[in-house]
């Protein structure tokens, strides 16, 4: 759970089965030191519409209006976590396809800046709604709206933008055979990891299916 988006990963046995992303985050709106709106990201306008409030730079929101805004984000996110069909608002806020409706998870864990509040590692206010969003998720967990056991991974990832490092691989050719040296150096090559085992009999259809799923996970055509 980050500033602009929440990413979901459905995992089993150490493998990522599916991923999704939705525009729910703790910094879609931010305030200056006087409490005036200093930042309004595009998706925030949809959440505000759902909450029945108006956003404009330089304006102040009441505590009740901020609560309604965060409630709207929460109401968008929880069905995505529960693998339910997205409603009309969620469809506009989804960055990817939603998670499949199965298998269902046994437990849930969180990372990202908002997660630091969920696990109590962060207390400070950062002039946004990250803390309030975390409080809503915590209440949803306690009330059973998110009916999964919560695990603390022990080490959080403050910035989910760490994913950018996946696209900074350099291939030098020093330890591999390269038939065309003019192609080097190769940079920014995304690596796809199909969930297949190649021991025993190989099923070409299964391999093709998993390669296609890997393309979807990385949003690659």
Rosetta constraint file for C-alpha pairs under 8 A:
AtomPair CA 1 CA 5 HARMONIC 6.47 0.50
AtomPair CA 1 CA 6 HARMONIC 4.39 0.50
AtomPair CA 1 CA 7 HARMONIC 6.50 0.50
AtomPair CA 1 CA 24 HARMONIC 7.87 0.50
AtomPair CA 1 CA 25 HARMONIC 6.37 0.50
AtomPair CA 1 CA 26 HARMONIC 7.83 0.50
AtomPair CA 1 CA 110 HARMONIC 7.15 0.50
AtomPair CA 1 CA 111 HARMONIC 6.17 0.50
AtomPair CA 1 CA 112 HARMONIC 4.85 0.50
AtomPair CA 1 CA 113 HARMONIC 6.39 0.50
AtomPair CA 1 CA 114 HARMONIC 5.46 0.50
AtomPair CA 1 CA 115 HARMONIC 6.34 0.50
AtomPair CA 1 CA 160 HARMONIC 7.49 0.50
AtomPair CA 2 CA 6 HARMONIC 5.93 0.50
AtomPair CA 2 CA 25 HARMONIC 5.37 0.50
AtomPair CA 2 CA 26 HARMONIC 6.34 0.50
AtomPair CA 2 CA 27 HARMONIC 7.78 0.50
AtomPair CA 2 CA 112 HARMONIC 5.19 0.50
AtomPair CA 2 CA 113 HARMONIC 5.36 0.50
AtomPair CA 2 CA 114 HARMONIC 5.98 0.50
AtomPair CA 2 CA 159 HARMONIC 6.83 0.50
AtomPair CA 2 CA 160 HARMONIC 6.09 0.50
AtomPair CA 3 CA 24 HARMONIC 7.92 0.50
AtomPair CA 3 CA 25 HARMONIC 4.50 0.50
AtomPair CA 3 CA 26 HARMONIC 4.61 0.50
AtomPair CA 3 CA 27 HARMONIC 4.34 0.50
AtomPair CA 3 CA 28 HARMONIC 6.45 0.50
AtomPair CA 3 CA 113 HARMONIC 7.25 0.50
AtomPair CA 3 CA 114 HARMONIC 7.71 0.50
AtomPair CA 3 CA 130 HARMONIC 7.46 0.50
AtomPair CA 4 CA 23 HARMONIC 6.00 0.50
AtomPair CA 4 CA 24 HARMONIC 6.10 0.50
AtomPair CA 4 CA 25 HARMONIC 4.36 0.50
AtomPair CA 4 CA 26 HARMONIC 6.66 0.50
AtomPair CA 4 CA 27 HARMONIC 5.96 0.50
AtomPair CA 4 CA 28 HARMONIC 5.60 0.50
AtomPair CA 5 CA 21 HARMONIC 6.61 0.50
AtomPair CA 5 CA 22 HARMONIC 5.61 0.50
AtomPair CA 5 CA 23 HARMONIC 4.34 0.50
AtomPair CA 5 CA 24 HARMONIC 4.82 0.50
AtomPair CA 5 CA 25 HARMONIC 4.88 0.50
AtomPair CA 6 CA 21 HARMONIC 5.67 0.50
AtomPair CA 6 CA 22 HARMONIC 5.51 0.50
AtomPair CA 6 CA 23 HARMONIC 6.36 0.50
AtomPair CA 6 CA 24 HARMONIC 5.55 0.50
AtomPair CA 6 CA 25 HARMONIC 6.17 0.50
AtomPair CA 7 CA 19 HARMONIC 7.26 0.50
AtomPair CA 7 CA 20 HARMONIC 5.78 0.50
AtomPair CA 7 CA 21 HARMONIC 4.30 0.50
AtomPair CA 7 CA 22 HARMONIC 6.58 0.50
AtomPair CA 8 CA 19 HARMONIC 5.42 0.50
AtomPair CA 8 CA 20 HARMONIC 5.05 0.50
AtomPair CA 8 CA 21 HARMONIC 6.00 0.50
AtomPair CA 8 CA 81 HARMONIC 7.38 0.50
AtomPair CA 8 CA 99 HARMONIC 7.82 0.50
AtomPair CA 9 CA 16 HARMONIC 6.56 0.50
AtomPair CA 9 CA 17 HARMONIC 7.48 0.50
AtomPair CA 9 CA 18 HARMONIC 5.87 0.50
AtomPair CA 9 CA 19 HARMONIC 4.42 0.50
AtomPair CA 9 CA 20 HARMONIC 6.62 0.50
AtomPair CA 10 CA 16 HARMONIC 5.93 0.50
AtomPair CA 10 CA 17 HARMONIC 5.52 0.50
AtomPair CA 10 CA 18 HARMONIC 5.25 0.50
AtomPair CA 10 CA 19 HARMONIC 6.24 0.50
AtomPair CA 10 CA 99 HARMONIC 7.64 0.50
AtomPair CA 10 CA 105 HARMONIC 7.42 0.50
AtomPair CA 11 CA 15 HARMONIC 5.46 0.50
AtomPair CA 11 CA 16 HARMONIC 4.49 0.50
AtomPair CA 11 CA 17 HARMONIC 5.44 0.50
AtomPair CA 11 CA 18 HARMONIC 7.32 0.50
AtomPair CA 12 CA 16 HARMONIC 6.68 0.50
AtomPair CA 12 CA 17 HARMONIC 6.98 0.50
AtomPair CA 15 CA 195 HARMONIC 7.23 0.50
AtomPair CA 18 CA 99 HARMONIC 6.32 0.50
AtomPair CA 18 CA 100 HARMONIC 7.41 0.50
AtomPair CA 18 CA 217 HARMONIC 6.66 0.50
AtomPair CA 19 CA 98 HARMONIC 7.74 0.50
AtomPair CA 19 CA 99 HARMONIC 6.23 0.50
AtomPair CA 19 CA 217 HARMONIC 5.94 0.50
AtomPair CA 20 CA 94 HARMONIC 7.94 0.50
AtomPair CA 20 CA 95 HARMONIC 7.45 0.50
AtomPair CA 20 CA 96 HARMONIC 5.52 0.50
AtomPair CA 20 CA 97 HARMONIC 6.13 0.50
AtomPair CA 20 CA 98 HARMONIC 5.44 0.50
AtomPair CA 20 CA 99 HARMONIC 5.79 0.50
AtomPair CA 20 CA 217 HARMONIC 7.87 0.50
AtomPair CA 21 CA 94 HARMONIC 6.12 0.50
AtomPair CA 21 CA 95 HARMONIC 5.32 0.50
AtomPair CA 21 CA 96 HARMONIC 5.66 0.50
AtomPair CA 21 CA 97 HARMONIC 7.85 0.50
AtomPair CA 21 CA 98 HARMONIC 7.54 0.50
AtomPair CA 22 CA 77 HARMONIC 7.52 0.50
AtomPair CA 22 CA 90 HARMONIC 7.69 0.50
AtomPair CA 22 CA 93 HARMONIC 5.63 0.50
AtomPair CA 22 CA 94 HARMONIC 4.32 0.50
AtomPair CA 22 CA 95 HARMONIC 5.38 0.50
AtomPair CA 22 CA 96 HARMONIC 7.29 0.50
AtomPair CA 23 CA 43 HARMONIC 6.36 0.50
AtomPair CA 23 CA 93 HARMONIC 5.22 0.50
AtomPair CA 23 CA 94 HARMONIC 6.30 0.50
AtomPair CA 23 CA 95 HARMONIC 6.90 0.50
AtomPair CA 24 CA 28 HARMONIC 7.62 0.50
AtomPair CA 24 CA 43 HARMONIC 7.95 0.50
AtomPair CA 24 CA 73 HARMONIC 5.89 0.50
AtomPair CA 24 CA 74 HARMONIC 7.99 0.50
AtomPair CA 24 CA 76 HARMONIC 7.79 0.50
AtomPair CA 24 CA 77 HARMONIC 6.89 0.50
AtomPair CA 24 CA 93 HARMONIC 7.88 0.50
AtomPair CA 25 CA 73 HARMONIC 7.97 0.50
AtomPair CA 25 CA 114 HARMONIC 7.89 0.50
AtomPair CA 25 CA 130 HARMONIC 7.08 0.50
AtomPair CA 25 CA 133 HARMONIC 7.90 0.50
AtomPair CA 26 CA 114 HARMONIC 6.51 0.50
AtomPair CA 26 CA 128 HARMONIC 6.32 0.50
AtomPair CA 26 CA 129 HARMONIC 4.92 0.50
AtomPair CA 26 CA 130 HARMONIC 3.69 0.50
AtomPair CA 26 CA 131 HARMONIC 7.42 0.50
AtomPair CA 26 CA 133 HARMONIC 6.45 0.50
AtomPair CA 27 CA 128 HARMONIC 5.40 0.50
AtomPair CA 27 CA 129 HARMONIC 6.23 0.50
AtomPair CA 27 CA 130 HARMONIC 6.45 0.50
AtomPair CA 28 CA 39 HARMONIC 7.39 0.50
AtomPair CA 28 CA 40 HARMONIC 6.04 0.50
AtomPair CA 28 CA 41 HARMONIC 5.13 0.50
AtomPair CA 28 CA 42 HARMONIC 7.89 0.50
AtomPair CA 28 CA 43 HARMONIC 7.12 0.50
AtomPair CA 28 CA 44 HARMONIC 5.56 0.50
AtomPair CA 28 CA 128 HARMONIC 7.86 0.50
AtomPair CA 29 CA 37 HARMONIC 7.08 0.50
AtomPair CA 29 CA 38 HARMONIC 7.58 0.50
AtomPair CA 29 CA 39 HARMONIC 5.20 0.50
AtomPair CA 29 CA 40 HARMONIC 4.73 0.50
AtomPair CA 29 CA 41 HARMONIC 6.38 0.50
AtomPair CA 29 CA 44 HARMONIC 6.65 0.50
AtomPair CA 29 CA 128 HARMONIC 6.07 0.50
AtomPair CA 29 CA 129 HARMONIC 7.12 0.50
AtomPair CA 30 CA 37 HARMONIC 5.92 0.50
AtomPair CA 30 CA 38 HARMONIC 5.71 0.50
AtomPair CA 30 CA 39 HARMONIC 4.95 0.50
AtomPair CA 30 CA 40 HARMONIC 6.95 0.50
AtomPair CA 30 CA 127 HARMONIC 5.59 0.50
AtomPair CA 30 CA 128 HARMONIC 4.29 0.50
AtomPair CA 30 CA 129 HARMONIC 7.22 0.50
AtomPair CA 31 CA 35 HARMONIC 5.20 0.50
AtomPair CA 31 CA 36 HARMONIC 5.13 0.50
AtomPair CA 31 CA 37 HARMONIC 4.47 0.50
AtomPair CA 31 CA 38 HARMONIC 4.93 0.50
AtomPair CA 31 CA 39 HARMONIC 6.68 0.50
AtomPair CA 31 CA 127 HARMONIC 5.09 0.50
AtomPair CA 31 CA 128 HARMONIC 6.10 0.50
AtomPair CA 32 CA 36 HARMONIC 5.47 0.50
AtomPair CA 32 CA 37 HARMONIC 6.49 0.50
AtomPair CA 32 CA 38 HARMONIC 5.67 0.50
AtomPair CA 32 CA 127 HARMONIC 6.66 0.50
AtomPair CA 33 CA 127 HARMONIC 7.38 0.50
AtomPair CA 35 CA 60 HARMONIC 6.18 0.50
AtomPair CA 35 CA 61 HARMONIC 7.97 0.50
AtomPair CA 35 CA 127 HARMONIC 7.71 0.50
AtomPair CA 36 CA 57 HARMONIC 7.33 0.50
AtomPair CA 36 CA 58 HARMONIC 5.01 0.50
AtomPair CA 36 CA 59 HARMONIC 5.25 0.50
AtomPair CA 36 CA 60 HARMONIC 4.71 0.50
AtomPair CA 36 CA 61 HARMONIC 7.58 0.50
AtomPair CA 37 CA 55 HARMONIC 7.91 0.50
AtomPair CA 37 CA 56 HARMONIC 6.91 0.50
AtomPair CA 37 CA 57 HARMONIC 5.00 0.50
AtomPair CA 37 CA 58 HARMONIC 4.99 0.50
AtomPair CA 37 CA 59 HARMONIC 5.54 0.50
AtomPair CA 37 CA 60 HARMONIC 6.14 0.50
AtomPair CA 37 CA 61 HARMONIC 7.85 0.50
AtomPair CA 38 CA 57 HARMONIC 5.67 0.50
AtomPair CA 38 CA 58 HARMONIC 6.26 0.50
AtomPair CA 39 CA 57 HARMONIC 6.85 0.50
AtomPair CA 40 CA 44 HARMONIC 6.31 0.50
AtomPair CA 40 CA 45 HARMONIC 7.68 0.50
AtomPair CA 40 CA 55 HARMONIC 7.53 0.50
AtomPair CA 40 CA 56 HARMONIC 7.65 0.50
AtomPair CA 40 CA 57 HARMONIC 7.18 0.50
AtomPair CA 41 CA 45 HARMONIC 7.38 0.50
AtomPair CA 42 CA 46 HARMONIC 7.58 0.50
AtomPair CA 43 CA 47 HARMONIC 6.65 0.50
AtomPair CA 43 CA 93 HARMONIC 6.76 0.50
AtomPair CA 44 CA 48 HARMONIC 6.02 0.50
AtomPair CA 45 CA 49 HARMONIC 6.12 0.50
AtomPair CA 45 CA 54 HARMONIC 7.88 0.50
AtomPair CA 45 CA 55 HARMONIC 7.03 0.50
AtomPair CA 46 CA 50 HARMONIC 6.32 0.50
AtomPair CA 46 CA 89 HARMONIC 7.27 0.50
AtomPair CA 46 CA 93 HARMONIC 7.99 0.50
AtomPair CA 47 CA 51 HARMONIC 6.17 0.50
AtomPair CA 47 CA 69 HARMONIC 6.28 0.50
AtomPair CA 47 CA 72 HARMONIC 5.70 0.50
AtomPair CA 47 CA 73 HARMONIC 6.11 0.50
AtomPair CA 48 CA 52 HARMONIC 5.97 0.50
AtomPair CA 48 CA 53 HARMONIC 5.23 0.50
AtomPair CA 48 CA 54 HARMONIC 6.24 0.50
AtomPair CA 48 CA 55 HARMONIC 7.01 0.50
AtomPair CA 48 CA 69 HARMONIC 5.76 0.50
AtomPair CA 48 CA 72 HARMONIC 7.51 0.50
AtomPair CA 49 CA 53 HARMONIC 6.17 0.50
AtomPair CA 49 CA 54 HARMONIC 7.28 0.50
AtomPair CA 50 CA 69 HARMONIC 7.93 0.50
AtomPair CA 50 CA 72 HARMONIC 6.07 0.50
AtomPair CA 50 CA 89 HARMONIC 7.69 0.50
AtomPair CA 51 CA 68 HARMONIC 5.43 0.50
AtomPair CA 51 CA 69 HARMONIC 5.40 0.50
AtomPair CA 51 CA 71 HARMONIC 7.59 0.50
AtomPair CA 51 CA 72 HARMONIC 5.59 0.50
AtomPair CA 53 CA 65 HARMONIC 6.83 0.50
AtomPair CA 53 CA 69 HARMONIC 7.68 0.50
AtomPair CA 55 CA 59 HARMONIC 7.32 0.50
AtomPair CA 61 CA 65 HARMONIC 5.81 0.50
AtomPair CA 61 CA 66 HARMONIC 6.26 0.50
AtomPair CA 62 CA 66 HARMONIC 6.31 0.50
AtomPair CA 63 CA 67 HARMONIC 6.18 0.50
AtomPair CA 64 CA 68 HARMONIC 6.25 0.50
AtomPair CA 65 CA 69 HARMONIC 6.17 0.50
AtomPair CA 66 CA 70 HARMONIC 6.22 0.50
AtomPair CA 66 CA 129 HARMONIC 7.87 0.50
AtomPair CA 67 CA 71 HARMONIC 6.01 0.50
AtomPair CA 67 CA 132 HARMONIC 7.63 0.50
AtomPair CA 68 CA 72 HARMONIC 6.15 0.50
AtomPair CA 69 CA 73 HARMONIC 6.56 0.50
AtomPair CA 70 CA 74 HARMONIC 6.16 0.50
AtomPair CA 70 CA 129 HARMONIC 7.32 0.50
AtomPair CA 70 CA 132 HARMONIC 6.85 0.50
AtomPair CA 70 CA 133 HARMONIC 5.86 0.50
AtomPair CA 70 CA 136 HARMONIC 7.64 0.50
AtomPair CA 71 CA 75 HARMONIC 6.03 0.50
AtomPair CA 71 CA 136 HARMONIC 7.33 0.50
AtomPair CA 72 CA 76 HARMONIC 6.34 0.50
AtomPair CA 73 CA 77 HARMONIC 6.21 0.50
AtomPair CA 73 CA 133 HARMONIC 7.91 0.50
AtomPair CA 74 CA 78 HARMONIC 6.01 0.50
AtomPair CA 74 CA 133 HARMONIC 7.22 0.50
AtomPair CA 74 CA 136 HARMONIC 6.91 0.50
AtomPair CA 74 CA 137 HARMONIC 7.17 0.50
AtomPair CA 75 CA 79 HARMONIC 7.13 0.50
AtomPair CA 76 CA 80 HARMONIC 7.07 0.50
AtomPair CA 76 CA 89 HARMONIC 7.35 0.50
AtomPair CA 76 CA 90 HARMONIC 5.76 0.50
AtomPair CA 77 CA 81 HARMONIC 6.39 0.50
AtomPair CA 78 CA 82 HARMONIC 6.22 0.50
AtomPair CA 78 CA 145 HARMONIC 7.72 0.50
AtomPair CA 78 CA 146 HARMONIC 6.98 0.50
AtomPair CA 79 CA 83 HARMONIC 6.12 0.50
AtomPair CA 79 CA 84 HARMONIC 5.17 0.50
AtomPair CA 79 CA 85 HARMONIC 7.43 0.50
AtomPair CA 79 CA 86 HARMONIC 7.06 0.50
AtomPair CA 80 CA 84 HARMONIC 5.94 0.50
AtomPair CA 80 CA 85 HARMONIC 7.61 0.50
AtomPair CA 80 CA 86 HARMONIC 6.92 0.50
AtomPair CA 80 CA 98 HARMONIC 6.83 0.50
AtomPair CA 80 CA 99 HARMONIC 7.21 0.50
AtomPair CA 81 CA 146 HARMONIC 7.74 0.50
AtomPair CA 82 CA 146 HARMONIC 7.28 0.50
AtomPair CA 83 CA 98 HARMONIC 7.32 0.50
AtomPair CA 83 CA 99 HARMONIC 5.74 0.50
AtomPair CA 83 CA 100 HARMONIC 6.32 0.50
AtomPair CA 83 CA 101 HARMONIC 4.97 0.50
AtomPair CA 83 CA 102 HARMONIC 7.59 0.50
AtomPair CA 84 CA 101 HARMONIC 6.62 0.50
AtomPair CA 85 CA 98 HARMONIC 7.77 0.50
AtomPair CA 86 CA 90 HARMONIC 5.25 0.50
AtomPair CA 86 CA 91 HARMONIC 5.76 0.50
AtomPair CA 86 CA 98 HARMONIC 7.53 0.50
AtomPair CA 87 CA 91 HARMONIC 6.14 0.50
AtomPair CA 88 CA 92 HARMONIC 6.65 0.50
AtomPair CA 89 CA 93 HARMONIC 6.50 0.50
AtomPair CA 90 CA 94 HARMONIC 5.94 0.50
AtomPair CA 94 CA 98 HARMONIC 7.26 0.50
AtomPair CA 96 CA 219 HARMONIC 7.95 0.50
AtomPair CA 105 CA 148 HARMONIC 7.42 0.50
AtomPair CA 106 CA 148 HARMONIC 6.10 0.50
AtomPair CA 106 CA 149 HARMONIC 6.89 0.50
AtomPair CA 107 CA 148 HARMONIC 4.84 0.50
AtomPair CA 107 CA 149 HARMONIC 4.59 0.50
AtomPair CA 107 CA 150 HARMONIC 5.78 0.50
AtomPair CA 107 CA 151 HARMONIC 7.03 0.50
AtomPair CA 108 CA 148 HARMONIC 6.00 0.50
AtomPair CA 108 CA 149 HARMONIC 6.15 0.50
AtomPair CA 108 CA 150 HARMONIC 5.04 0.50
AtomPair CA 108 CA 151 HARMONIC 6.25 0.50
AtomPair CA 109 CA 150 HARMONIC 5.68 0.50
AtomPair CA 109 CA 151 HARMONIC 5.15 0.50
AtomPair CA 109 CA 152 HARMONIC 6.19 0.50
AtomPair CA 109 CA 153 HARMONIC 7.00 0.50
AtomPair CA 110 CA 115 HARMONIC 5.49 0.50
AtomPair CA 110 CA 152 HARMONIC 7.40 0.50
AtomPair CA 110 CA 153 HARMONIC 7.91 0.50
AtomPair CA 111 CA 115 HARMONIC 5.02 0.50
AtomPair CA 111 CA 116 HARMONIC 7.28 0.50
AtomPair CA 111 CA 156 HARMONIC 5.46 0.50
AtomPair CA 111 CA 157 HARMONIC 5.55 0.50
AtomPair CA 111 CA 158 HARMONIC 7.24 0.50
AtomPair CA 111 CA 160 HARMONIC 7.75 0.50
AtomPair CA 112 CA 116 HARMONIC 6.91 0.50
AtomPair CA 112 CA 156 HARMONIC 6.65 0.50
AtomPair CA 112 CA 157 HARMONIC 5.00 0.50
AtomPair CA 112 CA 158 HARMONIC 4.71 0.50
AtomPair CA 112 CA 159 HARMONIC 5.53 0.50
AtomPair CA 112 CA 160 HARMONIC 5.34 0.50
AtomPair CA 113 CA 117 HARMONIC 7.58 0.50
AtomPair CA 113 CA 130 HARMONIC 7.71 0.50
AtomPair CA 113 CA 157 HARMONIC 7.02 0.50
AtomPair CA 113 CA 158 HARMONIC 4.48 0.50
AtomPair CA 113 CA 159 HARMONIC 6.02 0.50
AtomPair CA 113 CA 160 HARMONIC 7.60 0.50
AtomPair CA 114 CA 118 HARMONIC 6.79 0.50
AtomPair CA 114 CA 130 HARMONIC 5.40 0.50
AtomPair CA 114 CA 131 HARMONIC 6.72 0.50
AtomPair CA 114 CA 133 HARMONIC 7.32 0.50
AtomPair CA 114 CA 134 HARMONIC 5.81 0.50
AtomPair CA 115 CA 119 HARMONIC 6.25 0.50
AtomPair CA 115 CA 134 HARMONIC 6.75 0.50
AtomPair CA 115 CA 156 HARMONIC 7.55 0.50
AtomPair CA 116 CA 120 HARMONIC 6.11 0.50
AtomPair CA 116 CA 121 HARMONIC 5.09 0.50
AtomPair CA 116 CA 122 HARMONIC 5.26 0.50
AtomPair CA 116 CA 156 HARMONIC 6.88 0.50
AtomPair CA 116 CA 158 HARMONIC 7.26 0.50
AtomPair CA 117 CA 121 HARMONIC 5.96 0.50
AtomPair CA 117 CA 122 HARMONIC 4.94 0.50
AtomPair CA 117 CA 123 HARMONIC 6.47 0.50
AtomPair CA 117 CA 130 HARMONIC 7.89 0.50
AtomPair CA 117 CA 131 HARMONIC 6.05 0.50
AtomPair CA 117 CA 134 HARMONIC 5.81 0.50
AtomPair CA 117 CA 135 HARMONIC 7.63 0.50
AtomPair CA 118 CA 134 HARMONIC 5.28 0.50
AtomPair CA 118 CA 135 HARMONIC 6.88 0.50
AtomPair CA 118 CA 137 HARMONIC 7.56 0.50
AtomPair CA 118 CA 138 HARMONIC 6.25 0.50
AtomPair CA 119 CA 152 HARMONIC 7.22 0.50
AtomPair CA 123 CA 131 HARMONIC 7.84 0.50
AtomPair CA 125 CA 131 HARMONIC 6.83 0.50
AtomPair CA 126 CA 130 HARMONIC 7.76 0.50
AtomPair CA 129 CA 133 HARMONIC 6.09 0.50
AtomPair CA 130 CA 134 HARMONIC 6.21 0.50
AtomPair CA 131 CA 135 HARMONIC 6.21 0.50
AtomPair CA 132 CA 136 HARMONIC 6.25 0.50
AtomPair CA 133 CA 137 HARMONIC 6.35 0.50
AtomPair CA 134 CA 138 HARMONIC 6.10 0.50
AtomPair CA 135 CA 139 HARMONIC 6.17 0.50
AtomPair CA 136 CA 140 HARMONIC 6.15 0.50
AtomPair CA 137 CA 141 HARMONIC 6.20 0.50
AtomPair CA 138 CA 142 HARMONIC 6.31 0.50
AtomPair CA 139 CA 143 HARMONIC 6.00 0.50
AtomPair CA 140 CA 144 HARMONIC 6.05 0.50
AtomPair CA 140 CA 145 HARMONIC 4.92 0.50
AtomPair CA 140 CA 146 HARMONIC 5.76 0.50
AtomPair CA 141 CA 145 HARMONIC 6.02 0.50
AtomPair CA 141 CA 146 HARMONIC 4.94 0.50
AtomPair CA 141 CA 147 HARMONIC 6.55 0.50
AtomPair CA 141 CA 148 HARMONIC 7.51 0.50
AtomPair CA 144 CA 148 HARMONIC 7.87 0.50
AtomPair CA 163 CA 167 HARMONIC 7.98 0.50
AtomPair CA 164 CA 168 HARMONIC 7.43 0.50
AtomPair CA 165 CA 169 HARMONIC 7.87 0.50
AtomPair CA 166 CA 190 HARMONIC 6.76 0.50
AtomPair CA 167 CA 187 HARMONIC 7.91 0.50
AtomPair CA 167 CA 188 HARMONIC 4.69 0.50
AtomPair CA 167 CA 189 HARMONIC 5.96 0.50
AtomPair CA 167 CA 190 HARMONIC 5.50 0.50
AtomPair CA 168 CA 187 HARMONIC 6.44 0.50
AtomPair CA 168 CA 188 HARMONIC 4.94 0.50
AtomPair CA 168 CA 189 HARMONIC 7.28 0.50
AtomPair CA 169 CA 187 HARMONIC 5.83 0.50
AtomPair CA 169 CA 188 HARMONIC 5.74 0.50
AtomPair CA 169 CA 189 HARMONIC 6.29 0.50
AtomPair CA 169 CA 190 HARMONIC 7.85 0.50
AtomPair CA 170 CA 185 HARMONIC 6.90 0.50
AtomPair CA 170 CA 186 HARMONIC 5.77 0.50
AtomPair CA 170 CA 187 HARMONIC 4.83 0.50
AtomPair CA 170 CA 188 HARMONIC 7.09 0.50
AtomPair CA 170 CA 189 HARMONIC 7.79 0.50
AtomPair CA 171 CA 184 HARMONIC 7.35 0.50
AtomPair CA 171 CA 185 HARMONIC 6.10 0.50
AtomPair CA 171 CA 186 HARMONIC 5.44 0.50
AtomPair CA 171 CA 187 HARMONIC 6.88 0.50
AtomPair CA 172 CA 184 HARMONIC 6.80 0.50
AtomPair CA 172 CA 185 HARMONIC 5.85 0.50
AtomPair CA 172 CA 186 HARMONIC 7.42 0.50
AtomPair CA 173 CA 177 HARMONIC 6.62 0.50
AtomPair CA 173 CA 178 HARMONIC 6.31 0.50
AtomPair CA 173 CA 184 HARMONIC 7.45 0.50
AtomPair CA 173 CA 185 HARMONIC 7.96 0.50
AtomPair CA 180 CA 184 HARMONIC 7.89 0.50
AtomPair CA 192 CA 211 HARMONIC 7.73 0.50
AtomPair CA 192 CA 214 HARMONIC 5.89 0.50
AtomPair CA 192 CA 215 HARMONIC 7.07 0.50
AtomPair CA 192 CA 218 HARMONIC 7.58 0.50
AtomPair CA 193 CA 211 HARMONIC 7.71 0.50
AtomPair CA 193 CA 214 HARMONIC 6.39 0.50
AtomPair CA 194 CA 207 HARMONIC 7.57 0.50
AtomPair CA 194 CA 210 HARMONIC 5.14 0.50
AtomPair CA 194 CA 211 HARMONIC 5.17 0.50
AtomPair CA 194 CA 213 HARMONIC 7.49 0.50
AtomPair CA 194 CA 214 HARMONIC 5.65 0.50
AtomPair CA 195 CA 210 HARMONIC 5.99 0.50
AtomPair CA 196 CA 206 HARMONIC 7.77 0.50
AtomPair CA 196 CA 207 HARMONIC 6.40 0.50
AtomPair CA 196 CA 210 HARMONIC 6.87 0.50
AtomPair CA 197 CA 202 HARMONIC 7.99 0.50
AtomPair CA 198 CA 202 HARMONIC 5.90 0.50
AtomPair CA 202 CA 207 HARMONIC 7.82 0.50
AtomPair CA 203 CA 207 HARMONIC 6.36 0.50
AtomPair CA 204 CA 208 HARMONIC 6.12 0.50
AtomPair CA 205 CA 209 HARMONIC 6.13 0.50
AtomPair CA 206 CA 210 HARMONIC 6.27 0.50
AtomPair CA 207 CA 211 HARMONIC 6.20 0.50
AtomPair CA 208 CA 212 HARMONIC 6.20 0.50
AtomPair CA 209 CA 213 HARMONIC 6.30 0.50
AtomPair CA 210 CA 214 HARMONIC 6.17 0.50
AtomPair CA 211 CA 215 HARMONIC 6.37 0.50
AtomPair CA 212 CA 216 HARMONIC 6.48 0.50
AtomPair CA 213 CA 217 HARMONIC 6.28 0.50
AtomPair CA 214 CA 218 HARMONIC 6.37 0.50
AtomPair CA 215 CA 219 HARMONIC 5.88 0.50
AtomPair CA 215 CA 220 HARMONIC 5.01 0.50
AtomPair CA 215 CA 221 HARMONIC 6.73 0.50
AtomPair CA 216 CA 220 HARMONIC 6.28 0.50
AtomPair CA 216 CA 221 HARMONIC 7.89 0.50
